[in-house]
Amino acid sequence: MTVEATIERVLRLLALLQRRPSWTAGELAAELGVTDRSVRRDVERLRAVGYPVHATAGVGGGYQLGAGTRLPPLLLDDEEAIATAVSLRLASGGTVAGAGEAALRALAKLDQVMPPRLRAEVRAVHSATETLVGPGVEIDAELLVTLARACRDAVRVRFVYTDRDGRERERTVEPVRMVATGRRWYLMAWDVDRDDWRTFRLDRMTEVRATTWRFRVRRHPDPAAYVQRSVSEAPYRYLARVRLHARPERVRELVPPQIGRVEDDRDGWCVLVVGGEDVDWLAMHVARLGFDTEVLEPPELREAAALLARRLTAMAGTG
C-alpha cells in the first residue's frame, strides 16, 4: 500500500472518531475495509502526531477521541486554507475581547506554513478587501465559552443582569442559543423566575456562572427570529407597521435585521415592522427608504408623516 493511501485511510479514521463518541475496533475495521490490526496501527499513527485517542478494554469498550493538551497539526485542503485565512482576517476586527489579537497570531502561524501559491491568493483577497466595523460592544471570550458550554450541556446559568433602567437583579435561566447581530451578542433562554422566554444582552451580564442543575430542553421558537423580534420591537415605545411597494429582499438590503423585520405581502408589496421611541424619527426614516408607503399602525405615525410632508412641501416652496 502506498504512503498516500495510508494517509488517506488515517484521515478517514480521524473523521470517523470525530463523528460519534465511541467505536469498537471491529466497527472501525468494517468502515475502513481493513483488519483490527490495521486499525490499531492507524490509531498509533494518530497518537504520534498529537491526537489523543483513548482505548477502553472489555465489553462495551472501544476507541474515543479525547481533548488533547496541545493542538495537533491541521490538515487543510486549498479551499479550506484560504477560507480559514480570510475568516481570521475578518475576526481580527470583531466584537469578542481579545479575539482580534488571537486571530492575528493564528493568521501569522497559518501564513508561515502555507505554500507560496496559496499565500499569494490569500494576500490578493486581503489587499482587495476593506472591513467596515461599526460601533459594537466587546464581549469577554470567557463569557462566550461559559454560555456556549451551558447551552451544549443543558445546564442552568445564574448571573446578575442590568436592565434598561439600570436596575440589577439576579436571574436564573435555561440557555438555548447565543445570537450575534453584528453589533451586540444576545442570549435566548427560558427565564426560570418569570416562566417565559427572554432575550438577554451579554454586555449587561455580570457574575455569570454555570450551575450543575441540568434541564430538559423545551420546545422553543427559532432563536434568530426570536432575538430579531425582541431587539427590533420589544424595547420601543412605538411599533410601526408599514406596507412598502418593494420586494422583501430589496427592503432587507436597506434595513438590518436588528433594526426591523420584513414580512412578505402580496402584489409586489411587503410589510416592514420597526420600533422607535419617536414617531417623527420613524416617519423620516421610512420616507428615506424611497418606496410608496401605506401606514398600517400606529395612528401617531400617520400624523407624523402628514406633518413631515407639510414641512417638506414648505421647504420646496418658491415663496
N, C-alpha and C positions, 0 to 999 in steps of 0.2 A: 504494500500500500504506500502511496506517495505521501510526502510530508504535507502537501496541500490537502489531501483527503483526510489525513489525521486531524489537521487544524479545523477543517470544516466540521468533522464529527464532534470534536471537543466543543466547538461553539454551539452546535445543536444540543449537546448535553447541558451546557450552561443555560441555554434558553429553556430547556425542559425543567431544570431545577428552579428557575425563576417563575415558572408557570403555576406551581402549586407547592404546598408546604413540605410534602414528603413523598419519596419514591422508593420502591424496593429495587434491588439490583436487577431482578427479573423484568420488572416493568420498564426500566430504562433500557435494558438489553433488547427487549422486544421493540421499543420505539426506534432504537438506533440500528437494529438489524445486526447486532454483534453478540458476543458471548458475555457472560457475567465477568469473566476475567478482563476482557477489554474495557468494560465499564470501570472496574477498579483501577486500571492503569490510567484511564482518562480522568478519573477523579483525582488521582495523584498529580497529573499534569496541571489541573486547575488549582490545586493547593500550592503547587510550586510557583505559580505566578501571582499568588496572593488571594485567591478566592477561598473563603473559609467554608469548606464542605464538611459537614459533620455526619458521622456514621453511627447508627444505633443498631446493636445486635439483638437477636432474639425475635420472637413473634411480634409482629407489628412494627419492627424496626425498619430502617432504610436510610436513605441519604437526604440531608436537608442542607439548604444554602443559608448559612448564618450571616450575621453582621460582622464584618471584619474590623480589625484595628487600624488598617491602612487601606487606602483606595487602590484597588488593583488596576492594571493597565486598561485603558479604554481602547476598544476596537471599533472604529467608526469607518463607514464607507464614505465616499467623496461627498455625497449629498448630505449625510448626517454631520460630517465635519464642518461643512460650510454653514448649515443651519445652526449648529451649536455656536460657532464663532459669531454669527450675526446676532443670535439671541443674547449672547453675553455682552455684546456691544450695546444693545438696547437696555439690558438690565443695569448697565453701569449708570444709567440716568433715572433709575426707578425710585419708588417710594418706600422701599424697605431699608431701614437704617443699617448701614454697614455693607449692604449688598453691592453697592457701586464699587467699593474698593475690592471686595472679594471677586466680583465679576471681572474687574481689570486684571487681577492676579491670575485668575483662571485663563483669561484670554491670552495673557503673555505666555503661560505654560503651553497652551494649545498651539500658539503660533510657533513655538520652538520645535515642536515635533511634527508639524505639518510638512508635507512635501512642498517644494518650491512652487509647483504649478497651482496647488490649492491655496497656498499663501497669497499668491498673486490675485487669484479670483476673489478671495475674501477682502483683500485690501481695495480691490476695484469697487466692491459693494460699499465698503466703508467710505471711500472717497466720494462716492456718488450719493451719499445719504446724509441728511441732517435730521437730528432728533429734536422735535419741539416738545419740551416738557413743561406742562402747565404747573401752576402752583398746587402743591399737594402736601399732605401731612405724612412725615416719615413714621413708619411703624417698626418697633423693635423686632428683629428677626426671631428672638427667643419667644416672644408672644405668639408669633405666627406658628412656630413649631408646637408650642403648648396646645393651642387651639386645634391645629391640624391633627395632632395625636388624639385629642379628646373626641373629635369628630370620627376619626377612624375607629377608635376603641369603644365608642358609645359610652362615655363616662361623663357624669355631670361636672360642670365647671362653676366655681364661685368667683366673683370679682366685685369691686366697687365701681359703680357706674355714675358718671356725672351727666345729668340730663341737660336739656337746652336752657333751663333756668338756673343752672349752676348747683343744683342740689345733688348731694352724693348719697347713694343708697347701695347696700349690698344686694346683689342679685344672684340667684341660683338658676342655672339654665341647663337644658339638654341640647348641646350644639349639633347642628346638622351640616352646615356648609359655610365657608367664607366666600365672599363675593367682592371682587375688586372692580371699582368703576373707572379707574384711571387716575382719579384724584384722591379717593379715600378707599379704605377697606371696611367691610361690614361683616358681621356675623349674623346668620339667621339661626334662631334657636327657639326652643319651647321654654317659655318663662314659667318655672315651676310655681312661683307665688301667684302669678296672675292667670295661670291656667290658659295660656294662649300663646300663639306665635308672636315673636318680636324680632325687630332688627336692631342691632347694637353697633355703633361706630367703635372701631378698635382703638382709635386715638383717645376715646373717652373712658377707656378701661384702665384700672389700676389694681394692683394686688391680685392678679389673675392666678388661680391655682386649680389644677385638675384634682378631683376627688377620686375615691375608689368606688363610688356608687355607680354601678353600671345600669343602663336603662335599655329598654326595647325601643328601637326607633319607630316613631309613629308615622302614619301616612302624612305626607306633608306636601304643600304646594311646591311648584318649581322654584328653587332658591333664587335664581337670577331674576325671574319675573316678579317674585315677591319683594325682593330688595329694590328692584326698579320702581315698583309701585309705591313702596314705603318712602323712598328718598325723593321721588318726584311729586308725590301727592300729599302724604300724611302730614308733613311738618308745617304746612302753609295755611294762612287764613282763608285764602280764596282758592278754589279748584275750578279751573276753566275747562270747558269742553267746547271745541270749535270744529266745524266742518271746513275742510280745505279742499279746493278743487285742484288736486295734485295726486300723483301716485304715492302710495305709502313709502316706498323705498326712497323716493326723492326727498320727502319730508324727514325721513330718518337720517339722511345725509346732513341735514341742516340742524337737526335737534338731537343732541346727545341723549343716550338713554337715561342718564342721571338727571336730566332736565325735564324731559317729557316722554309720554308714552303715545305711540301712534297706532291707531286701530284701523283695520281695513273697513271700507264702506263701499257703496255701490256707485256705478256710473262714473268712474274716474275720480271719485272723492274719497277722502279719508277723514278720520276724526283724531284730533290732537288733544290729549289730556295733559294739562300742565298746571302746576301750582305756583302761587306767588303771594307775597304779603301786600302788594299794592296793585290795584286793578289798572291804574294808569300805566304802570310798568308793563303789565301783561298785554294791554291793548297795543302799546308801542311795539313790543317785540313780536307779537302775532302779525301786526301790519308789516313789519320789516321782512317777513318771510316772502311777501310779494305774491301771494295767491288770493284768488277770490275766496272770501270767507263768510261763513254763517255762524254767528254766535249761538250756541245752544244753551249755555249757562255759564255763570250766574247772570241775573239781570243787571247787576252792577257793571259787568263788563260791557254790555251794550251801551250803557250810559257813558262809560269812559271812552268807548270807541267813537260815539257821537261827538263828545267834547273834543277828542283828538282831531276828528275830521273838521270841525269848525275852526280849530286853531290852525291846521294846515291850510285850509281854504283862505284864512285871513293872511297867512304868510305868503301865499301865492298871489294875492290880490295886487292889482295895479295901482289901487288908490293912492 
